[in-house]
Each structure stands twice: as C-alpha cells, then as structure tokens.
Amino acid sequence: MNFKYGLLALGASAIFALFGSSTYALDTPTTETDGTIIVTVQPGDYLSAIAEKYNVTYVDLFNANDFIGNPDLIHVGDKIRIPAKDEQLPQRFEAYQQEISNYGTATYNMPSTSPSSTPTTNYRATSSGNTYAWGNCTWYVKNRRPDLPNMLGNGGQWVANAAARGYTTGSSPRVGAVAEGPGHVMYVESVHDNGTITVSEMNYNGGIGVVHTRTISSAGLRFIY
C-alpha cells in the first residue's frame, strides 16, 4: 500500500503525510488583499511544520481549511489558509475524531499464520486515541503499539519519522516491533532462526479492515522498537 488509507491512488503529484520527511521547504506565502496568509504546499512540507512557522496548531489549520479531509495528509499544491489568532473556527477536528470513534469496538477475523487458511482468531480493537483511518495498516499497528504517537505519516514513512522523534529504530527484527516495508507497516508476532518473521497486518490481503498473518523474510525491512 503506497497510500496508507488504501482508498485513493497516488496521483500525478506526490502525497505527503502530516509528518513527512525531516526536511521541508515552506513556500513563501502570498498575502491576499484582506491580509489573509495563504501557504502553497511544496514537496517535503507537512502540516505541523507549517503550523509551527505561523504560531498556530495543526488542529487550527485543519479546522480552518475544509478541503483537508484527514489531518494526517496534505498534498503538494494545496493552498492552506492561516487563521487569525482570535478567529472562531468550526470544530472540524472534534467531528473528525468523533467519526473515527464511531467505529467503536469492532471484531475482525484474523487468520492463522498461513495467509490462505481459514480465519481462526478474532481481533478486537477500538479507535479511541487512534487518529489513523480505520481499516488500514497504520490504524492496526497503532492499535497494537499504542505507545507510538499518531501522525507518523504513511506506512512507508514511519521508521524515519519515529527516529526523528527519538524512538529507537533498526534493521534487526524483534517481537513486538513495528516492521516497515515499502508503503506498509506490520506488527512482528514472532522471529525465527532462519531469518524470517511472522507478522500480523491489516489491509494487505483481503482489503480494508481485514487482518491476517504471514511469514516473510526480514531482509530489507526496517523496525521501530
């Protein structure tokens, strides 16, 4: 999954997460005639950095820009309006969190270690404290690792962003670690002597909300401990 929500394809322009790379290039804002500041998103920008530059919060930016459908994502070329300090903003973020929490506690089928086997276990989880979109790999892994923060970006960006925020990362697998491959994150269930690991994951084989396990090589993967 190159896009963590699994619902949209990567378009002609790249898609960047709230916490993208550790470097970014904030475009020079244009000031409208009424004094409104508009920032054009450039490659490498992320919402929290724009917010910090203008002494607001990413929640303020989300609330002030109704085209942003999810606070985890902005797109190159987006025109983000910087709200005034005393501006009364709609509480879009609260509504967004409520929408996520409406999923409540759900049950998902978790197959055994063979991806082709009949589902044998149930996975129960809630979206409380989890701002990732329900049903995707990032949502599932965040639930398995609630100690990790929200807004680490797309699946393929978690390790770099976690390392930048002081979390220990590396190339050696451990039970309970987050495993990251291209555009995807998984939870390490077990580590084997032959260099393979068994992982559980969501939205890899079966679609949104489907959890299954598989045994794969650990070569080339990166991990968050």
Backbone as a ProteinNet text record, in pm:
[ID]
protein_1_A
[PRIMARY]
MNFKYGLLALGASAIFALFGSSTYALDTPTTETDGTIIVTVQPGDYLSAIAEKYNVTYVDLFNANDFIGNPDLIHVGDKIRIPAKDEQLPQRFEAYQQEISNYGTATYNMPSTSPSSTPTTNYRATSSGNTYAWGNCTWYVKNRRPDLPNMLGNGGQWVANAAARGYTTGSSPRVGAVAEGPGHVMYVESVHDNGTITVSEMNYNGGIGVVHTRTISSAGLRFIY
[TERTIARY]
83.6	0	87.5	88.7	165.3	95.9	-33.7	-110.9	-180.7	-157.1	-194.4	-343.2	-424.4	-566.9	-623.9	-548.7	-589.5	-710.5	-758.4	-880.2	-853.6	-737.1	-704.2	-574.5	-562.8	-437.7	-347.9	-218.2	-122.5	-133.1	-162.9	-184.5	-56.1	-71.3	45.5	135.5	74.8	155.7	167.5	280.3	302.9	209.7	185.7	103	194.4	181.6	270	191.3	247.2	179.7	207.5	129.3	143.7	286.3	348.3	489.5	558.1	604.9	668.7	815.1	901.6	1043.6	1088.4	1213.6	1264.6	1304.9	1310.1	1336.7	1216.1	1196.5	1082.5	1112.4	1031.4	1052	921.9	901.4	778.3	780.4	677.8	667.7	645.4	697.7	670.8	521.6	457.2	312.3	273.6	154.9	100.7	-2.4	-0.4	-94.8	-204	-328	-441.1	-469	-553.8	-583	-643.6	-710.6	-770.3	-674.5	-549.1	-448.8	-439.6	-519.3	-515.3	-385.2	-322.5	-198.7	-233.5	-185.7	-207.3	-71	-54.4	69.8	43.3	127.3	118.4	209.6	153.9	229.2	329.3	453.7	562.6	606.4	678.9	730	811.4	780.2	850.4	781.7	682.2	607.7	522.7	497.8	399.5	326.4	205.1	111.8	163.1	221.5	266.8	379.2	464.6	572.9	517.8	419	354.3	288.6	221.6	155.8	257.2	368.1	470.6	526.9	547.2	604.1	515.3	383.8	290.8	225	285.5	242.5	95	53.9	-78.2	-57.7	-165.2	-154	-204	-167	-217.4	-368.6	-423.1	-567.8	-632.6	-569.1	-620.1	-624.1	-517.2	-512.3	-617.5	-636.1	-738.6	-876.9	-902.2	-1032.5	-1058.7	-954.1	-969.8	-976.9	-939.1	-931.8	-1018.3	-1141.5	-1236.5	-1208.3	-1111.7	-1076.3	-986.5	-926.1	-841.8	-934.5	-938.8	-1031.7	-980.1	-847.1	-786.3	-664.2	-650.1	-538.6	-402.5	-399	-271	-211.3	-287.6	-240.9	-262.1	-159.9	-173.9	-110.2	-143.7	-98.3	-16.8	80.1	156.3	61.3	76	-9.7	-129.7	-160.6	-270.3	-245.9	-350.5	-344.1	-401.7	-315.2	-357.1	-369.2	-486.8	-510.4	-468.2	-392.6	-350.1	-454.9	-522.4	-626.7	-568.4	-648.3	-607.7	-609.3	-531	-517.1	-650.4	-735.9	-862	-980.3	-952.6	-1059.3	-1138.2	-1269.4	-1356	-1370.2	-1315.7	-1309.6	-1412.6	-1464.4	-1551.9	-1472.3	-1535.4	-1466.2	-1464	-1400.1	-1394.1	-1313.3	-1207.9	-1122	-1196.7	-1277.8	-1357.6	-1454.2	-1514.3	-1606.2	-1533.2	-1410	-1330.4	-1299	-1258.2	-1228.9	-1353.6	-1467.5	-1591.6	-1626	-1601.9	-1629.2	-1545.1	-1417.8	-1330.4	-1378.7	-1414.9	-1454.4	-1586.3	-1664	-1791.8	-1774.3	-1652.3	-1628.9	-1638.2	-1611.7	-1626.1	-1534.4	-1579.8	-1506.6	-1559.2	-1473.1	-1515.3	-1438.9	-1492.4	-1428.8	-1386.2	-1261.2	-1208.8	-1152.6	-1169.4	-1116.7	-966.8	-893.9	-750.1	-715.9	-673.8	-634	-510.6	-480.6	-359.3	-240	-123.1	-0.5	1.6	-86.3	-93.4	-194.6	-152.2	-246.2	-367.5	-356.8	-467.5	-556.5	-525.8	-601	-733.7	-818.3	-946.6	-924.7	-992.6	-977.5	-1006.6	-918.4	-932.5	-941.7	-899.3	-898.1	-970.4	-1014.6	-1078.1	-986.2	-986.4	-910.8	-1009.3	-1003.1	-1093.5	-1012.3	-1067.3	-994.3	-1090.7	-1044.1	-1121	-1037	-1101.8	-1029.7	-996.6	-1029.6	-1001.9	-852.7	-816.8	-677	-601.3	-670.2	-605.2	-664.2	-583.6	-635.5	-615.3	-552.3	-538.4	-672.8	-686.3	-812.5	-835.3	-955	-987.1	-968.1	-919.4	-915.1	-786.1	-691.2	-565.7	-450.6	-337.5	-224	-180.2	-181	-136.6	-231.1	-360.8	-459.1	-437	-418.2	-398.9	-271.3	-160.8	-33.6	-36.4	-99.2	-113.1	-189	-291.2	-365.2	-279.8	-192.5	-104	9.8	45.1	152.2	99.2	10.9	-47	54.7	174.6	278.7	336.4	317.6	368	270.4	321.4	233.3	149.9	44.9	-27.1	56.6	12.2	70.1	215.9	249.1	382.3	385.7	275	272.2	221.6	248.5	213	295.4	251.8	321.3	469.3	508.2	649.3	731.9	669.3	740.6	756.5	703.1	701.3	839.8	927.3	1058.5	1136	1142.3	1217	1157.1	1025.4	961.6	970.3	963.1	978.8	1120.9	1220	1359	1381.3	1320.6	1335.5	1273.6	1179.6	1113.7	1171.9	1284.7	1358.2	1331.4	1252.7	1227.7	1341.6	1368.6	1476.9	1431.7	1513.5	1483.4	1605.5	1586.9	1699.6	1656.9	1749.5	1724.7	1709.9	1719.6	1705.9	1565.7	1497.4	1360.8	1354	1248.6	1220.2	1070.2	1034.5	892.8	834.2	719.8	654.9	696.6	794	839	743.4	750.2	681.2	775.4	731.8	810.7	757.7	850.1	809.8	871.9	787.1	830.4	784.3	798.1	755.4	606.4	574.8	436.9	350.1	408.5	328.5	396.5	316	367.8	295.3	366.1	316.8	360.9	300.6	337.2	406.4	524.7	603	550.8	498.5	444.8	551.9	641.7	747.7	865.6	983.2	1108.5	1165.5	1209.1	1255.1	1404.3	1465.9	1610	1655	1564.4	1602.5	1595.4	1580.1	1577.9	1439.6	1337.3	1201.3	1132.1	1023.8	942	795.6	715.6	572.1	513	436.7	377.5	226.1	159	16.2	0.1	-105.7	-121	-265.4	-298.3	-433.4	-424.9	-523.8	-537.1	-419.1	-375.1	-271.4	-327.5	-392.2	-450.7	-595.1	-687.1	-827.4	-898.4	-824.3	-887.8	-900.5	-971.3	-988.7	-1047.2	-985.8	-1038.5	-1007.1	-940.6	-909.5	-769.5	-759.4	-631.6	-592.6	-468.2	-419.6	-272.5	-216.6	-75.2	-6	123.6	205.5	348.1	424.8	566.4	647.2	736.9	811.6	957.3	1042	1182.2	1193.7	1285.2	1308.1	1408.1	1469	1569.3	1506.5	1571.3	1527	1423.2	1373.4	1275.4	1345.2	1276.8	1323.6	1222.7	1268.7	1186.1	1186.8	1072.8	1060.9	1045	1128.9	1127.7	1046.4
-118.2	0	123.7	194.3	316.5	430.5	415.5	517.6	453.8	502	426.2	405.3	489.5	473	370.4	333.9	225.4	256.9	380.6	414.7	499.1	561.4	650.2	607.1	630.4	600.7	722.6	698.9	807.9	875.7	1005.1	1078.5	1129	1223.5	1277.5	1352.3	1416.7	1484.4	1392.6	1405.3	1317.4	1355.8	1260.4	1283.6	1279.8	1378.8	1388.9	1383.9	1315.4	1299.1	1416.7	1422.5	1529.3	1539.2	1427.5	1423.8	1353.8	1430.8	1374.7	1353	1414.9	1399.7	1495.1	1483	1570.6	1705.2	1718.5	1845.8	1884.6	2015.3	2061	2197.1	2239.3	2366.3	2442.5	2527.2	2603.1	2711.9	2715.6	2814.6	2952.5	3056.7	3191.6	3217	3253.6	3270.4	3392.9	3388.8	3505.6	3568.4	3698.8	3768.9	3829.4	3790.6	3842.3	3986.1	4052.4	4193.5	4216	4115.3	4131.3	4091.2	4063.5	4028.1	3881.5	3799.6	3655.5	3596.3	3510.3	3443.4	3306.8	3281.3	3153	3090.4	2964.8	2891.7	2783.6	2780.1	2675.7	2560.2	2441.1	2324.5	2283.5	2264.4	2222.6	2080.3	2011.6	1878.6	1882.9	1796.3	1790.5	1865.4	1948.3	2018.1	1920.3	1954.1	1879.2	1974.8	1939	2032.1	2090.1	2009	2058.3	2160	2144.5	2240.4	2375.6	2371	2495.3	2563.4	2484.3	2539.7	2605.5	2537.3	2591.1	2722.1	2729.9	2851.4	2972.9	2950.5	3062.2	3067.6	2996.6	3002.6	2965.7	2863.3	2804.9	2655.3	2580.1	2435.9	2369.7	2243	2171.4	2154.7	2150.8	2143.9	2271.9	2388.1	2514.3	2510.6	2459.9	2454.7	2359.8	2247.3	2152.9	2216.5	2284	2346.3	2458.7	2530.3	2648	2613.7	2491.3	2454.3	2331.6	2355.2	2244.3	2146.5	2177.1	2081.5	1970.8	1989.7	1886	1782.8	1666.1	1564.1	1481.2	1479.7	1399.9	1474.8	1496.8	1576	1511.6	1386	1320.3	1353.6	1413.7	1428.9	1568.8	1616.4	1732.3	1697.3	1774.1	1744.6	1860.6	1828.2	1931.2	2017.6	2149.3	2241.9	2289.6	2225.5	2272.6	2416.3	2494.5	2631.5	2632.5	2646	2637.5	2777.8	2809.4	2940	2937.1	3039.1	3051.3	3134.2	3075.2	3150.2	3256.9	3360	3464.7	3409.8	3473.3	3424.2	3417.4	3518.9	3526.1	3476.3	3407.2	3362.6	3248.1	3257	3149.3	3046.1	2929	2826.3	2716.8	2655.9	2539.3	2424	2345.9	2236.7	2111.9	2121.8	2009.8	1894.3	1926.1	1820.8	1734.9	1799.8	1723.1	1630.4	1682.6	1599.7	1483.7	1509.7	1404.5	1295	1334.3	1235.8	1156.1	1224.4	1154.7	1053.4	1092	999.7	874.5	891.7	776.3	690.8	757.1	681.1	608	652.5	585.8	441.6	409.3	269.7	181.6	243.7	172.3	52.8	-45.7	-170	-268.9	-312.3	-399.2	-530.2	-627.8	-758.7	-784.1	-826.6	-855.6	-997.1	-1067.1	-1201.9	-1199	-1275.5	-1286.9	-1430.9	-1456.7	-1591.8	-1635.2	-1764.2	-1814.5	-1781.2	-1840.6	-1799.4	-1824.6	-1905	-1925.7	-1830.5	-1742	-1645.4	-1710.2	-1833.5	-1898.4	-1978.3	-1978.1	-2060.5	-1996.1	-2075.1	-2024.7	-1937.8	-1822.8	-1738.7	-1817.3	-1800.9	-1879.4	-1793.3	-1669.9	-1584.7	-1454.4	-1389.5	-1259.1	-1150.8	-1037.5	-922.1	-814.6	-775.1	-672	-545.6	-432.3	-307.8	-191.2	-80.4	43	151.6	254.4	366.1	474.8	455.8	557.2	588.6	714.9	756.8	728.6	682.4	645.1	731	823	914.6	863.7	747.9	692.9	643	640.6	598.2	450.1	419.9	281.6	188.8	68.8	-36.2	-47.8	42.9	40.4	-8.1	-31.1	-89.8	-3.2	128.4	220.1	219.6	210.9	204.6	79.5	-32.4	-159	-157.1	-111.6	-113.4	-15.1	99.8	193.7	129.5	49.4	-19.8	-125.4	-190	-289.5	-222.5	-100.8	-26.3	110.8	114.1	242.3	337.7	288.5	376.2	468.1	433.1	516.2	630.1	743.9	859	844.9	924.8	940.9	1025.8	1031.2	1120.6	1091.2	964.5	927.9	921.2	950.3	954.9	827.3	813	691.7	574.5	453.7	335.3	335.8	377.7	377	487.4	572.8	684.7	670.8	565.6	554.7	548.7	468.9	449.7	581.1	650.8	777	880.2	888.8	988.3	951.6	821.9	778.8	806.2	778.5	804.4	953.6	1037	1181.7	1230.6	1153.9	1192.2	1119.7	1051.7	994.2	849	781	638.5	555.3	442.3	355.2	274.4	274.4	200.8	119.3	25.8	-53.6	-152.5	-241	-337.9	-480.4	-499.8	-634.5	-653.3	-759.9	-779.7	-817.7	-776.5	-814.2	-837	-927	-948.4	-819.9	-779.4	-658	-532.2	-543.8	-426.3	-398.6	-276.3	-240.9	-269.2	-347.2	-373	-284.5	-225.5	-137.2	-182.1	-195.5	-219.2	-102.6	-110.2	-0.4	29.4	144.9	188.1	108.8	33.8	-57.3	-80.6	-92.9	-128.8	-252.5	-330.1	-456.6	-469.8	-562.4	-589.2	-724.5	-729.4	-852.8	-941.4	-1057.8	-1153.1	-1249.6	-1291.3	-1384.4	-1371.5	-1408.5	-1404.2	-1544.9	-1588.9	-1725.8	-1730.8	-1844.7	-1860.1	-1855.1	-1879.5	-1884.1	-1748.5	-1641.9	-1508.3	-1460.5	-1539.8	-1496.9	-1446.7	-1374.3	-1326.2	-1351.5	-1368.8	-1377	-1243.5	-1183.6	-1053	-1062.4	-974.4	-952.7	-812.6	-794.8	-668.9	-652.5	-531.5	-502.7	-441.7	-470.3	-413.7	-449.8	-572.3	-621.3	-727.8	-826.1	-933.8	-952.6	-890.6	-901.9	-768.8	-657.5	-526.9	-459.2	-346.3	-262.9	-343.1	-329.7	-391.1	-537.8	-599.2	-742.3	-760.1	-840	-869.4	-1012.4	-1033.3	-1170.1	-1173.3	-1291.5	-1307.3	-1379.4	-1358.7	-1429.2	-1433.1	-1525.2	-1537.3	-1492.6	-1395.7	-1332.9	-1318.6	-1289.6	-1260.9	-1124	-1113	-983.7	-898	-952.2	-878.7	-755.8	-643.1	-519.9	-443.2	-499.3	-428.9	-343.3	-240.4	-157.6	-169.7	-143.8	-171.7	-55.7	-37.9	53.7	-30.2	-6.6	-90.4	-25.6
0	0	0	-111.3	-118.2	-48.1	-24.1	42.8	160.5	280	398.2	411.9	349.8	365.3	270.6	169	82.4	-3.4	-4.9	-75.9	-199.2	-205.1	-314.7	-378.5	-508.7	-577.3	-573.1	-575.6	-579.8	-714	-714.2	-838.3	-898.3	-989.6	-1059.1	-963.9	-865.1	-764	-644.1	-572.6	-457.9	-345.1	-253.7	-137.3	-16.4	70.5	184.4	312.9	411.5	538.3	628.3	737.3	833.3	882.2	915.4	947.9	832.4	736.9	619	646.4	569.4	590.8	699.6	744	847.5	790.4	659.3	595.8	514.1	499	424.9	365.6	270.6	202.7	200.7	300.9	307.3	202.3	120.5	15	75.2	8.9	53.2	43.4	153.2	148.3	66.8	12.1	-55.5	35.6	47.4	132.3	47	72.4	-2.7	38.8	-34.5	-8.6	129	182.6	315.4	426.8	391.1	490.7	521.5	455.5	478.6	425.6	503.6	462.2	404.7	284.1	216.8	190.7	229.7	206.8	101.9	0.2	-101.7	-62.6	-48.9	-5.2	-112.7	-70	-156.3	-119.7	-208.4	-174.3	-44.9	46.6	174.3	286.3	254.4	360	439.1	563.8	641.2	733.3	769	828.9	960.4	1045.2	1175	1160.8	1059.1	1037.6	991.4	903.9	860.5	979.7	1061.8	1180.1	1273.4	1297.1	1386.3	1333.8	1203.3	1143.3	1168	1169.4	1184.2	1322	1418	1557.8	1577.2	1504.2	1524.7	1543.3	1557.1	1569.8	1442.5	1424.3	1306.9	1316	1439	1455.8	1403	1430.9	1376.8	1224.6	1163.7	1018	962.7	1028	984.8	995.6	1106.6	1126.3	1026.5	987.6	901.8	753.6	716	574.2	550.8	506.5	499.6	386.4	299.2	194	247.4	363.9	423.5	485.8	425.5	472.1	586.9	604.9	710	760.3	890.9	941.9	922.4	881.2	857.3	721.5	630.3	492.4	437.7	364.7	278.8	145.7	40.9	-93.6	-149.8	-229.3	-298.3	-381.1	-367.6	-440.4	-362	-249	-165.5	-121	-113.4	-63.7	77.4	174.7	314.7	373.3	420.4	481.8	627.9	669.6	808.7	882.3	981.2	1051.2	1142.8	1167.8	1261.5	1403.4	1491.5	1627.8	1700.5	1679.7	1753.1	1671.7	1561.9	1474.1	1537.8	1528.6	1576.6	1464.6	1487.6	1384.1	1410	1304.8	1324.5	1383.4	1466.9	1535.7	1449.5	1333.6	1241.1	1298.6	1372.5	1425.2	1526.1	1610.2	1706.3	1633.1	1525.5	1447.4	1382.4	1337.1	1275	1376.3	1496.1	1599.6	1637	1640.9	1672.7	1565.7	1439.8	1329.8	1341.6	1379.2	1397.8	1514.5	1624.6	1743	1722.6	1623.1	1596.5	1552.7	1509.6	1475.5	1599.3	1716.9	1842.9	1851.6	1923.1	1937.3	1835	1747.3	1638.3	1641.6	1573.3	1564.7	1421.8	1404.5	1272.2	1272.5	1163.3	1152.4	1131.9	1211.6	1197.2	1162.3	1038.7	1003.3	1080.8	1075.6	1137.6	1050.2	1078.2	1012.6	863.8	812.5	667.8	607.3	513.1	457	391.5	348.7	278.8	372.9	502.2	595	631.3	693.3	740.6	863.5	871.8	991	1118.9	1216.7	1338.8	1463	1453.5	1572.5	1545	1649.2	1635.2	1688.7	1620.8	1667.6	1709.7	1835.8	1885	1912.6	1870.2	1888.1	1888.4	1941.1	1938.8	1875.4	1820.7	1759.9	1860.3	1986.7	2087.6	2091.7	2074.5	2076.6	1949.1	1847.8	1721.2	1609.9	1554.7	1452.1	1310.6	1294.9	1160	1108.6	978	918.2	946.8	994.7	1030.4	910.4	940.6	840.4	764.7	788.7	715.5	802.3	740.5	812.3	928.8	908.9	1013.6	1132.4	1104.7	1213.9	1298	1231.6	1303	1387.3	1328.3	1401.3	1517.6	1498.5	1609.3	1724.3	1694	1799.1	1868.8	1793.7	1854.2	1932.7	1893.4	1961.3	2004	2103.2	2146	2205.1	2236.8	2289.5	2181.7	2055.4	1946.7	1919.8	1871.1	1850.2	1724.1	1715	1590.5	1494.7	1371.2	1272	1240.9	1230.4	1182	1029.6	966	820	758	629.1	556.7	607.7	574.9	622.7	593.8	477.1	440	500.7	583.7	644	795	851.4	996.8	1058.9	1006.2	1069.6	1073	959.9	955.3	1049.9	1052.7	1137.7	1284.8	1315.4	1454.9	1503.2	1419.1	1455.3	1479.7	1396.1	1411.9	1542.4	1595.7	1720.4	1841.5	1820.7	1932.5	1961.8	1879.7	1901.3	1843.9	1906.1	1861.2	1740.6	1637.5	1515.5	1474.9	1383.1	1336.5	1230.4	1196.3	1089.6	1139.9	1271.4	1329	1385.3	1348.6	1395.5	1542.4	1608	1745.5	1759	1846.7	1874.8	1933.2	1882.3	1929.7	1858.4	1767.6	1692.4	1577.1	1525.9	1401.9	1286.4	1191.1	1070.3	958.4	884.1	774.7	643.8	542.5	406	321.1	190.2	104	119.4	175	187.2	281.6	374	455.6	589.9	695.6	827.4	878.9	962.1	1015.1	1160.6	1231.6	1370	1377.2	1439.8	1446.5	1558.5	1520.1	1616.9	1667.2	1578	1617.6	1522.5	1573.5	1497.4	1491.5	1373.5	1354.6	1322.6	1353.6	1336	1190.8	1097	955	884.9	964.2	904.6	865	896.4	865.4	991.9	972	1082.7	1048.5	1151.3	1132.6	1173.8	1084.4	1110.4	1100.1	1171.1	1150.1	1094.1	1015.6	943.1	899.8	861	812.8	673.3	591.3	456.9	368.1	376.5	284.7	191.8	248.4	168.8	213.4	141.2	177.1	185.1	186.2	181.7	316.4	313.7	431.4	546.7	665.2	786.2	803.3	707.2	714.6	771.9	877.5	941.5	910.8	874.5	859	897	908.4	939.3	825.5	816.1	716.7	767.8	714.6	748.4	628.8	652.2	544.2	584.1	486.9	515.2	580.7	675.4	740.7	664.7	560	483.5	419.1	433.6	370.9	449.6	557.9	639.5	744.3	787.7	898	1012.9	1135.7	1251.5	1350.5	1416.8	1530.3	1654.8	1755.4	1875	1987.4
[MASK]
+++++++++++++++++++++++++++++++++++++++++++++++++++++++++++++++++++++++++++++++++++++++++++++++++++++++++++++++++++++++++++++++++++++++++++++++++++++++++++++++++++++++++++++++++++++++++++++++++++++++++++++++++++++++++++++++++

